């Protein structure tokens, strides 16, 4: 009824036993469920799975679990990661035990979808921030198959995606570990696609690699890197790149991101990770501009997993209110840009040209 009430997780579509719900893309590039009423039997499973409808019951209490500033001790892991490389350490631990890890990866067209991996060498596909909404596909179902087979599963995503997974599964699994990443909001995949095509025209080649958070100029002044098939490259710090400017100005975010139900300290996941931007003021001795993560835990399962990798990371326990102050965008919904709707409409009509 209102687009701000759908985060696009697709839990409803995967929960529907009649398969009468299809995720359709609107003109802004965001997906929403469309119901075939001729085959719907009004079972209500879609509503039970929806993280927005059930937002009040999808969070863990964070009463006594700690928060940390941390980074991986292996420098190469940090440099291949957007922050401190903690996700990589967690994923490796699960994979070494024969488990599966789910997360966001670029496809051949450099759009983003969730995938499941089973081998250490595949972790590179999941490393690094992707400032797009990842399409979940059937990965909730795939995770359930692995869980029902007794395998350990680490499922990573934004908080709304983790809540969607929990709603789809309908029960707790002792072998499920969930990790959410702190989120500013998700920009339109269609805007990203227009940006990429403009870059390809300008550089006369096809994109063959992209890295949203390249650390050539440091973690704090990260750059967006694109490499092309003709060996040309585009590299610009985030403050000077048009896509990053659109993203951070909130002019092309999903409507639900302006009314996010999950931007608080009580999250549906076992562990939350993100950038620890205030590290230079809190623990300056940990600030070498190569990336430091904030890690905060919401469950005993999450604490147990984190303890298993503590020997591979440098960390300090801290006050969550200092490590992630309540002024951070990841703790409150961002406000829409006043020209958002007009901008997206004119862009899709071809009346705005991206000058990269």
VOPAGU-2260 file (C-alpha; in pm, 1 decimal, decimal comma):
REM VOPAGU-2260
SITE   aa  ch    i         X         Y         Z
SITE  UNK   A    0       0,0       0,0       0,0
SITE  UNK   A    1     293,1     230,3      76,8
SITE  UNK   A    2     641,4     173,4     -62,2
SITE  UNK   A    3     809,8     285,9     258,2
SITE  UNK   A    4     659,1     -27,4     418,5
SITE  UNK   A    5     859,0    -268,2     200,1
SITE  UNK   A    6    1233,5    -321,4     234,5
SITE  UNK   A    7    1251,2    -557,0     -66,3
SITE  UNK   A    8    1389,8    -857,2     122,1
SITE  UNK   A    9    1164,3   -1104,8     -68,5
SITE  UNK   A   10    1084,8   -1307,8     245,4
SITE  UNK   A   11     717,9   -1299,6     144,4
SITE  UNK   A   12     790,7   -1439,0    -201,9
SITE  UNK   A   13    1004,2   -1722,5     -65,8
SITE  UNK   A   14     752,7   -1803,2     208,9
SITE  UNK   A   15     459,2   -1834,4     -34,6
SITE  UNK   A   16     383,9   -2205,4     -82,5
SITE  UNK   A   17     169,2   -2126,4    -387,4
SITE  UNK   A   18     449,3   -1925,1    -549,9
SITE  UNK   A   19     201,1   -1653,0    -632,7
SITE  UNK   A   20     429,6   -1364,9    -524,6
SITE  UNK   A   21     682,7   -1224,3    -771,4
SITE  UNK   A   22     935,3    -949,9    -698,7
SITE  UNK   A   23     887,9    -680,2    -963,3
SITE  UNK   A   24    1113,6    -381,0   -1033,0
SITE  UNK   A   25     954,5     -36,7   -1034,7
SITE  UNK   A   26    1069,9     258,8   -1246,2
SITE  UNK   A   27    1312,6     368,4    -972,5
SITE  UNK   A   28    1488,8      30,9    -987,7
SITE  UNK   A   29    1364,4    -113,0    -655,5
SITE  UNK   A   30    1182,2    -445,8    -624,8
SITE  UNK   A   31     842,3    -496,3    -462,5
SITE  UNK   A   32     616,6    -801,6    -425,9
SITE  UNK   A   33     335,3    -846,4    -674,5
SITE  UNK   A   34      64,2   -1097,7    -582,3
SITE  UNK   A   35    -127,2   -1311,6    -831,3
SITE  UNK   A   36    -464,1   -1296,7    -657,4
SITE  UNK   A   37    -604,6   -1573,4    -877,0
SITE  UNK   A   38    -379,9   -1831,8    -707,0
SITE  UNK   A   39    -352,7   -1674,4    -358,9
SITE  UNK   A   40    -528,7   -1883,5     -90,6
SITE  UNK   A   41    -503,8   -1617,7     184,0
SITE  UNK   A   42    -286,4   -1842,4     405,1
SITE  UNK   A   43    -108,7   -1542,7     556,8
SITE  UNK   A   44     242,6   -1690,3     541,0
SITE  UNK   A   45     368,9   -1383,2     357,9
SITE  UNK   A   46     254,6   -1152,7     636,7
SITE  UNK   A   47     411,9   -1375,8     900,8
SITE  UNK   A   48     745,0   -1359,7     716,4
SITE  UNK   A   49     745,7    -983,0     656,0
SITE  UNK   A   50    1012,7    -806,3     866,5
SITE  UNK   A   51     831,5    -472,6     845,2
SITE  UNK   A   52     497,0    -605,2     972,0
SITE  UNK   A   53     677,3    -795,8    1248,1
SITE  UNK   A   54     950,5    -540,4    1320,1
SITE  UNK   A   55     875,2    -521,1    1691,7
SITE  UNK   A   56     941,4    -893,3    1741,4
SITE  UNK   A   57    1255,9    -922,9    1528,2
SITE  UNK   A   58    1519,4    -772,2    1756,9
SITE  UNK   A   59    1747,9    -916,2    2021,3
SITE  UNK   A   60    1788,7    -744,1    2354,6
SITE  UNK   A   61    2138,5    -599,7    2395,5
SITE  UNK   A   62    2172,1    -591,3    2770,9
SITE  UNK   A   63    2507,8    -738,6    2861,4
SITE  UNK   A   64    2696,8    -820,0    2542,4
SITE  UNK   A   65    3001,3    -604,7    2469,4
SITE  UNK   A   66    3109,8    -381,3    2183,2
SITE  UNK   A   67    3459,0    -366,4    2034,2
SITE  UNK   A   68    3682,8    -166,5    1805,4
SITE  UNK   A   69    3874,7    -427,6    1607,0
SITE  UNK   A   70    4071,6    -514,6    1296,5
SITE  UNK   A   71    4226,2    -828,0    1146,6
SITE  UNK   A   72    4593,5    -875,9    1220,9
SITE  UNK   A   73    4671,0    -982,9     862,8
SITE  UNK   A   74    4712,4    -656,3     673,1
SITE  UNK   A   75    4610,7    -801,3     336,1
SITE  UNK   A   76    4273,9    -901,5     483,0
SITE  UNK   A   77    4216,0    -543,0     596,7
SITE  UNK   A   78    4315,1    -392,0     262,7
SITE  UNK   A   79    4077,5    -620,7      74,1
SITE  UNK   A   80    3798,2    -523,0     313,6
SITE  UNK   A   81    3606,3    -198,9     356,2
SITE  UNK   A   82    3671,9    -169,0     730,2
SITE  UNK   A   83    3878,0    -392,5     956,7
SITE  UNK   A   84    3833,0    -732,5     790,0
SITE  UNK   A   85    3632,1    -889,9    1074,0
SITE  UNK   A   86    3374,7   -1042,7     837,5
SITE  UNK   A   87    3651,6   -1236,4     661,9
SITE  UNK   A   88    3773,6   -1387,9     989,2
SITE  UNK   A   89    3419,2   -1490,1    1088,9
SITE  UNK   A   90    3349,8   -1639,9     744,7
SITE  UNK   A   91    3675,3   -1834,6     742,1
SITE  UNK   A   92    3595,9   -1985,2    1081,7
SITE  UNK   A   93    3258,6   -2113,6     959,8
SITE  UNK   A   94    3392,9   -2242,9     626,7
SITE  UNK   A   95    3680,1   -2429,4     794,9
SITE  UNK   A   96    3414,4   -2630,3     981,9
SITE  UNK   A   97    3232,8   -2728,7     663,1
SITE  UNK   A   98    2965,7   -2462,2     696,0
SITE  UNK   A   99    2815,4   -2221,3     443,4
SITE  UNK   A  100    2841,6   -1842,5     428,7
SITE  UNK   A  101    2586,2   -1619,3     257,1
SITE  UNK   A  102    2648,1   -1260,5     155,4
SITE  UNK   A  103    2632,4    -997,1    -118,0
SITE  UNK   A  104    2835,9   -1040,6    -436,8
SITE  UNK   A  105    2864,5    -869,7    -775,0
SITE  UNK   A  106    2727,8   -1062,8   -1072,2
SITE  UNK   A  107    2858,2   -1049,1   -1430,0
SITE  UNK   A  108    2676,9    -719,4   -1490,2
SITE  UNK   A  109    2812,2    -570,9   -1164,1
SITE  UNK   A  110    2472,0    -569,2   -1002,9
SITE  UNK   A  111    2449,8    -721,0    -654,2
SITE  UNK   A  112    2285,2   -1045,5    -544,8
SITE  UNK   A  113    2317,2   -1271,9    -243,5
SITE  UNK   A  114    2504,9   -1598,3    -293,3
SITE  UNK   A  115    2610,3   -1889,9     -74,2
SITE  UNK   A  116    2972,8   -2004,1     -65,9
SITE  UNK   A  117    3137,4   -2319,9      68,7
SITE  UNK   A  118    3508,6   -2265,7      -1,7
SITE  UNK   A  119    3768,6   -2027,3     142,4
SITE  UNK   A  120    3879,4   -1903,6    -199,7
SITE  UNK   A  121    3527,7   -1774,3    -266,5
SITE  UNK   A  122    3537,9   -1524,8      23,4
SITE  UNK   A  123    3681,1   -1255,1    -203,2
SITE  UNK   A  124    3339,3   -1234,8    -374,6
SITE  UNK   A  125    3177,2   -1133,3     -45,0
SITE  UNK   A  126    3444,8    -894,6      78,8
SITE  UNK   A  127    3397,4    -519,6      60,7
SITE  UNK   A  128    3095,4    -290,3      75,4
SITE  UNK   A  129    2848,5    -290,2    -210,7
SITE  UNK   A  130    2644,3      28,7    -201,8
SITE  UNK   A  131    2341,5    -127,7    -366,7
SITE  UNK   A  132    2042,6    -330,4    -257,9
SITE  UNK   A  133    2138,8    -695,3    -288,0
SITE  UNK   A  134    1873,2    -919,8    -438,6
SITE  UNK   A  135    1816,1   -1206,1    -198,0
SITE  UNK   A  136    1693,6   -1448,0    -465,8
SITE  UNK   A  137    1631,6   -1793,1    -316,0
SITE  UNK   A  138    1908,7   -1775,4     -56,8
SITE  UNK   A  139    1670,2   -1788,6     240,7
SITE  UNK   A  140    1552,3   -2123,8     108,6
SITE  UNK   A  141    1910,5   -2235,1      37,3
SITE  UNK   A  142    2013,5   -2142,6     390,6
SITE  UNK   A  143    1721,4   -2342,0     530,9
SITE  UNK   A  144    1823,8   -2649,9     330,5
SITE  UNK   A  145    2176,5   -2627,6     474,3
SITE  UNK   A  146    2043,8   -2569,7     827,2
SITE  UNK   A  147    1804,1   -2863,8     805,2
SITE  UNK   A  148    2097,1   -3079,6     693,2
SITE  UNK   A  149    2278,3   -2987,4    1015,6
SITE  UNK   A  150    2537,6   -2757,6     860,0
SITE  UNK   A  151    2648,8   -2437,0    1027,1
SITE  UNK   A  152    2537,5   -2128,2     834,8
SITE  UNK   A  153    2661,7   -1770,5     861,5
SITE  UNK   A  154    2417,9   -1537,9     686,2
SITE  UNK   A  155    2524,1   -1176,0     638,8
SITE  UNK   A  156    2327,9    -878,1     510,1
SITE  UNK   A  157    2157,6    -559,1     617,9
SITE  UNK   A  158    1943,7    -571,5     932,2
SITE  UNK   A  159    1618,2    -580,2     733,0
SITE  UNK   A  160    1749,5    -875,0     529,8
SITE  UNK   A  161    1842,0   -1063,0     847,1
SITE  UNK   A  162    1494,6    -992,8     987,2
SITE  UNK   A  163    1348,6   -1124,8     661,4
SITE  UNK   A  164    1549,4   -1445,4     697,5
SITE  UNK   A  165    1429,3   -1493,2    1054,6
SITE  UNK   A  166    1068,9   -1436,1     944,2
SITE  UNK   A  167    1104,9   -1686,5     662,9
SITE  UNK   A  168    1259,3   -1956,0     883,8
SITE  UNK   A  169     987,5   -1915,5    1151,2
SITE  UNK   A  170    1202,3   -2083,4    1418,4
SITE  UNK   A  171    1542,2   -2060,5    1580,7
SITE  UNK   A  172    1825,9   -2280,5    1455,1
SITE  UNK   A  173    2120,8   -2345,4    1688,8
SITE  UNK   A  174    2346,4   -2382,9    1383,1
SITE  UNK   A  175    2246,2   -2044,3    1233,1
SITE  UNK   A  176    2467,2   -1739,8    1287,3
SITE  UNK   A  177    2356,5   -1404,6    1151,8
SITE  UNK   A  178    2558,0   -1090,6    1090,1
SITE  UNK   A  179    2427,3    -751,2     984,3
SITE  UNK   A  180    2630,1    -462,2     848,5
SITE  UNK   A  181    2566,9    -104,2     954,3
SITE  UNK   A  182    2374,7      62,6     674,7
SITE  UNK   A  183    2331,2     421,8     555,9
SITE  UNK   A  184    2054,9     317,2     316,5
SITE  UNK   A  185    2043,6     151,0     -26,0
SITE  UNK   A  186    2057,9     351,7    -349,4
SITE  UNK   A  187    1871,3     260,6    -665,2
SITE  UNK   A  188    2028,7     -22,9    -868,7
SITE  UNK   A  189    1896,8     152,8   -1179,5
SITE  UNK   A  190    2094,6     467,2   -1091,5
SITE  UNK   A  191    2407,0     253,0   -1044,2
SITE  UNK   A  192    2346,4      84,9   -1380,8
SITE  UNK   A  193    2312,5     422,0   -1554,3
SITE  UNK   A  194    2633,2     537,3   -1385,6
SITE  UNK   A  195    2825,6     226,7   -1497,1
SITE  UNK   A  196    2705,4     253,2   -1857,5
SITE  UNK   A  197    2812,2     619,8   -1863,7
SITE  UNK   A  198    3154,2     521,5   -1734,8
SITE  UNK   A  199    3188,6     253,7   -2001,4
SITE  UNK   A  200    3108,9     504,7   -2276,6
SITE  UNK   A  201    3358,6     754,7   -2137,6
SITE  UNK   A  202    3634,5     494,4   -2105,3
SITE  UNK   A  203    3545,3     301,1   -2423,4
SITE  UNK   A  204    3553,1     -34,9   -2245,6
SITE  UNK   A  205    3347,1    -274,1   -2035,6
SITE  UNK   A  206    3377,6    -270,8   -1657,5
SITE  UNK   A  207    3564,6    -576,4   -1539,0
SITE  UNK   A  208    3620,3    -486,2   -1172,0
SITE  UNK   A  209    3472,2    -244,4    -922,6
SITE  UNK   A  210    3569,5    -161,9    -565,6
SITE  UNK   A  211    3357,0      86,7    -370,7
SITE  UNK   A  212    3604,9     132,5     -86,9
SITE  UNK   A  213    3955,3     124,3    -233,4
SITE  UNK   A  214    4211,5     230,7      29,9
SITE  UNK   A  215    4486,7     374,1    -189,3
SITE  UNK   A  216    4430,5     712,5     -25,5
SITE  UNK   A  217    4349,4     561,4     312,7
SITE  UNK   A  218    4042,3     425,7     489,0
SITE  UNK   A  219    3899,8     766,0     577,3
SITE  UNK   A  220    3940,6     905,0     224,7
SITE  UNK   A  221    3842,1     592,9      35,9
SITE  UNK   A  222    3805,5     591,2    -340,7
SITE  UNK   A  223    3569,9     428,4    -586,9
SITE  UNK   A  224    3773,4     221,1    -832,8
SITE  UNK   A  225    3659,9      91,5   -1172,5
SITE  UNK   A  226    3880,2    -112,5   -1405,2
SITE  UNK   A  227    3789,2    -161,1   -1770,6
SITE  UNK   A  228    3846,8    -425,9   -2037,3
SITE  UNK   A  229    4089,6    -198,4   -2225,6
SITE  UNK   A  230    4309,9    -171,2   -1912,9
SITE  UNK   A  231    4193,9     181,8   -1837,5
SITE  UNK   A  232    4093,8     265,0   -1482,4
SITE  UNK   A  233    3877,8     524,3   -1308,2
SITE  UNK   A  234    3962,7     617,2    -950,6
SITE  UNK   A  235    3812,1     904,4    -755,4
SITE  UNK   A  236    3774,3     971,0    -384,0
SITE  UNK   A  237    3418,9     931,4    -259,3
SITE  UNK   A  238    3360,4    1305,8    -212,2
SITE  UNK   A  239    3432,1    1371,6    -580,8
SITE  UNK   A  240    3253,6    1078,8    -744,6
SITE  UNK   A  241    2899,6    1147,2    -877,5
SITE  UNK   A  242    2751,9     811,6    -771,8
SITE  UNK   A  243    2886,6     841,4    -418,1
SITE  UNK   A  244    2760,1    1200,8    -404,5
SITE  UNK   A  245    2411,2    1083,2    -506,2
SITE  UNK   A  246    2420,4     801,5    -252,4
SITE  UNK   A  247    2542,8    1007,3      42,9
SITE  UNK   A  248    2311,1    1301,1     -34,1
SITE  UNK   A  249    2013,4    1061,0       4,4
SITE  UNK   A  250    1871,0    1153,8    -334,9
SITE  UNK   A  251    1825,2     799,9    -467,2
SITE  UNK   A  252    1763,1     573,6    -166,2
SITE  UNK   A  253    1485,5     317,4    -129,5
SITE  UNK   A  254    1171,4     471,5      29,2
SITE  UNK   A  255    1186,6     233,3     328,0
SITE  UNK   A  256    1535,3     362,6     412,6
SITE  UNK   A  257    1385,7     698,3     506,6
SITE  UNK   A  258    1169,1     520,1     765,7
SITE  UNK   A  259    1398,0     231,7     867,1
SITE  UNK   A  260    1264,9       1,2    1139,8
SITE  UNK   A  261    1607,4    -141,7    1225,1
SITE  UNK   A  262    1839,1     152,8    1292,9
SITE  UNK   A  263    1886,7     101,0    1664,4
SITE  UNK   A  264    2115,0     -91,9    1895,3
SITE  UNK   A  265    1872,7    -382,6    1931,8
SITE  UNK   A  266    1916,4    -581,5    1610,9
SITE  UNK   A  267    1778,4    -908,7    1472,0
SITE  UNK   A  268    2129,4   -1049,3    1419,1
SITE  UNK   A  269    2385,7   -1224,0    1639,9
SITE  UNK   A  270    2664,1    -978,3    1548,0
SITE  UNK   A  271    2670,6    -630,4    1393,2
SITE  UNK   A  272    2978,2    -489,9    1216,5
SITE  UNK   A  273    3059,3    -159,4    1047,8
SITE  UNK   A  274    3305,6     127,0    1028,0
SITE  UNK   A  275    3439,3     261,7    1356,4
SITE  UNK   A  276    3472,1     617,8    1229,2
SITE  UNK   A  277    3549,2     770,0    1569,3
SITE  UNK   A  278    3849,4     548,6    1641,2
SITE  UNK   A  279    4095,4     840,0    1610,9
SITE  UNK   A  280    3932,5    1005,9    1913,0
SITE  UNK   A  281    3853,2     695,6    2119,0
SITE  UNK   A  282    4156,9     471,3    2065,9
SITE  UNK   A  283    4407,0     674,3    1858,0
SITE  UNK   A  284    4665,7     398,8    1896,1
SITE  UNK   A  285    4441,5     175,7    1680,4
SITE  UNK   A  286    4407,5     435,7    1405,9
SITE  UNK   A  287    4652,3     367,1    1121,3
SITE  UNK   A  288    4400,4     465,8     846,4
SITE  UNK   A  289    4385,5     108,7     712,8
SITE  UNK   A  290    4038,9      34,3     850,0
SITE  UNK   A  291    3892,1     -34,0    1193,2
SITE  UNK   A  292    3559,7    -205,5    1254,7
SITE  UNK   A  293    3301,7    -164,0    1524,1
SITE  UNK   A  294    3170,9    -501,6    1638,8
SITE  UNK   A  295    2880,0    -538,9    1875,3
SITE  UNK   A  296    2719,5    -860,7    1985,0
SITE  UNK   A  297    2353,9    -946,3    2046,9
SITE  UNK   A  298    2352,5   -1311,1    2150,7
SITE  UNK   A  299    2547,6   -1587,3    2319,4
SITE  UNK   A  300    2595,0   -1755,2    1980,1
SITE  UNK   A  301    2745,7   -1435,6    1844,2
SITE  UNK   A  302    2980,0   -1401,9    2141,8
SITE  UNK   A  303    3094,0   -1762,3    2106,0
SITE  UNK   A  304    3179,9   -1709,7    1738,7
SITE  UNK   A  305    3361,7   -1383,6    1805,4
SITE  UNK   A  306    3573,3   -1544,4    2077,6
SITE  UNK   A  307    3694,2   -1800,5    1824,9
SITE  UNK   A  308    3859,8   -1532,6    1608,7
SITE  UNK   A  309    3992,2   -1300,6    1879,4
SITE  UNK   A  310    4339,1   -1451,6    1847,6
SITE  UNK   A  311    4348,1   -1327,7    1487,5
SITE  UNK   A  312    4253,4    -966,2    1552,8
SITE  UNK   A  313    4356,8    -656,7    1743,0
SITE  UNK   A  314    4071,0    -527,2    1954,2
SITE  UNK   A  315    3963,4    -316,9    2247,3
SITE  UNK   A  316    3634,3    -335,9    2430,8
SITE  UNK   A  317    3454,5      -2,4    2442,7
SITE  UNK   A  318    3137,5     187,3    2516,2
SITE  UNK   A  319    2883,1     140,8    2237,5
SITE  UNK   A  320    2763,2     499,0    2280,0
SITE  UNK   A  321    3116,1     619,9    2201,2
SITE  UNK   A  322    3195,9     367,3    1929,2
SITE  UNK   A  323    2860,1     427,6    1758,1
SITE  UNK   A  324    2712,8     758,6    1878,4
SITE  UNK   A  325    2342,3     821,2    1838,1
SITE  UNK   A  326    2419,0    1087,7    1577,3
SITE  UNK   A  327    2545,6     821,9    1333,1
SITE  UNK   A  328    2340,3     759,3    1018,1
SITE  UNK   A  329    2340,6     388,8    1102,4
SITE  UNK   A  330    2139,0     463,4    1419,1
SITE  UNK   A  331    1872,0     686,9    1268,7
SITE  UNK   A  332    1685,1     705,8     941,6
SITE  UNK   A  333    1827,9     956,5     697,8
SITE  UNK   A  334    1605,8    1231,2     557,2
SITE  UNK   A  335    1513,8    1222,1     188,9
SITE  UNK   A  336    1670,2    1482,6     -35,2
SITE  UNK   A  337    1403,0    1745,0    -114,3
SITE  UNK   A  338    1449,4    1683,9    -488,3
SITE  UNK   A  339    1455,7    1303,4    -469,2
SITE  UNK   A  340    1138,4    1221,0    -661,0
SITE  UNK   A  341    1196,2    1483,0    -931,2
SITE  UNK   A  342    1558,4    1372,1    -972,5
SITE  UNK   A  343    1474,5    1003,0   -1017,7
SITE  UNK   A  344    1189,8    1076,1   -1257,8
SITE  UNK   A  345    1402,4    1305,3   -1474,6
SITE  UNK   A  346    1694,1    1062,5   -1467,1
SITE  UNK   A  347    1478,4     771,7   -1584,5
SITE  UNK   A  348    1329,3     992,2   -1855,0
SITE  UNK   A  349    1680,4    1059,1   -1983,7
SITE  UNK   A  350    1665,0    1428,0   -1896,5
SITE  UNK   A  351    1969,4    1408,0   -1665,8
SITE  UNK   A  352    2309,9    1306,4   -1797,2
SITE  UNK   A  353    2571,1    1170,5   -1557,3
SITE  UNK   A  354    2898,6    1353,8   -1600,3
SITE  UNK   A  355    3159,5    1119,0   -1462,3
